[in-house]
Amino acid sequence: MRHCINCCIQLLPDEAHTQQVSCRGGPHHSRQECPMCKGENKIVFRVDGKQMNLLAVLEVRAEGNESWSGFLRFKKGKRCSLVFGLIIMTLVMASYILSGVHQELLLSSPFHYGALPSNPSLMDSENPSDTKEHHHQPSVNNISYVKDDPSIKLIINSITARIEFTTRQLPDVEDLKKQELHMFSVIPHKFLPNSKSPCWYEEFTGRNTTDPYLTNSYVLYSKRFRSTFDALRKAFWGHLSHAHGKHFRLRCLPHFYIIGQPKCGTTDLYDRLRLHPEVKFSAIKEPHWWTRKRFGIVRLRDGLRDRYPVEDYLDLFDLAAHQIHQGLQASSAKEQSKMNRIIIGEASASTMWDNNAWTFFYDNSTDGEPPFLTQDFIHAFQPEAKLIVMLRDPVERLYSDYLYFASSNKSADDFHEKVTEALQLFETCVLGYSLRACVYNNTLNNAMPVRLQVGLYAVYLLDWFAVFNKEQFLILRLEDHASDVKYTMHRVFQFLSLGPLSEKQEALMTKSPASNARRPEDRSLGPMWPVTQRLLRDFYGPFNARLAQVLADEAFLWKKT
């Protein structure tokens, strides 16, 4: 019988969903050194400040002709001693855990969340008034939160000490073509010169009885989009161009993209901007095609489906293309001028940051960093695209993200636990790999209980600035948008070269209530714990500082929000 008592679990950025487990110390087998832990015991158990080895039977497996019958061949006295020893060990561990006097149980594995504080409300320097808003008061006798704070701060210090913003090596266009042959065969290199949006005519080979959207994956995989495509079908046949006995349809890509970030006000910006008569968005607000659907991802935890071809994505812009087509075919100069001012937009808030699929489709690089990012492909077709980014204080963004996506047991306690778990997982990665490798690490991102990485704005924007010119971006703050909607919208109009609105149109756009605001049941939970806020500010601080430096705007430090 083999007993494996010392194990390490190591996260590898370039191997999605892979755990390497090696063991040493088997009593009857040759000693094997774990290549990942380098001789160190990665499972640490501290009791009352003293480090102890946690001796546990992690694996018991029969080999060869061995079987559980071997256990029965032990003498009765030995069997009783073994059982008695296990009972005593279990009771001792349980007593420490239940008494609340243990200091820390820290596992370095990125797939296991250690025992962390569940209520940090008794942290140092907290005002008594802050605790009045909390719904769950801690036990007076439980002071483990105070003890845990320094250990989490050490983790944050360890992370920040390893922050290094490096320039990524950009791929060649030929390398991009090899990865997406079909996409490059469908989208042309040049577009119509008299359209502000990138458009071109494509031959339609179907018959009059053909459903042009019969195989569209957005229809096949989502019932809620079917009514949208019913409207597209009705309008389709009246907007074909005819020449030399052939039918042609106008295809278009967006002129601008709202690329991020989630829970930063992109929905509100989208809802207001689409009221402008010159702006036409995709038929679906967030297609997530560049980041997810083209890889066959609906929800990553559900596995991969058939990849959505680029034609399915282009279908989403057909209504806008119909109007642009009308302008191109109009006989009067006035009608042409009106339609040619139309620009197409797309607002998937995952575009800026989500590259989780790369490990499934692209060869892993030697350093664990993705060889291709979303912006590489967009730039290959649309080097002049305009990009809008809405950001907010990453600390508040994370809490809003948690409240929106958590399904049950939401509380400030639970949020604090998840934050500290995520920090431990992130540190585990940066101890061995580059910052970029960890930020784009699919395994790590799926393991973290809160989306800590989404708030690392500087990392993502620097990678976008390496591909597009900075002048092609409009970077907004939700805090500014919330305080002065009219000013924000005017900045957007100017950036997109949109015409002025009438007073009535502007009033409708600026005075409508905010979209996608926090739900009433979430507001009743109150704010995050002050200690959680302090930890997150320490974590995000260096990233905000780099962002403010790149944008030359100290408002992105979020010192006052």
Beta strands, then each sheet from edge to edge (+ up, - down):
strand 1: 2-4
strand 2: 6-11
strand 3: 19-24
strand 4: 43-47
strand 5: 50-53
strand 6: 59-61
strand 7: 104-107
strand 8: 199-204
strand 9: 241-243
strand 10: 246-252
strand 11: 256-260
strand 12: 279-281
strand 13: 343-346
strand 14: 386-391
strand 15: 473-477
sheet 1: 1+ 6-
sheet 2: 2+ 3-
sheet 3: 5+ 4- 7+
sheet 4: 8+ 10- 9+
sheet 5: 12+ 13+ 11+ 14+ 15+
end
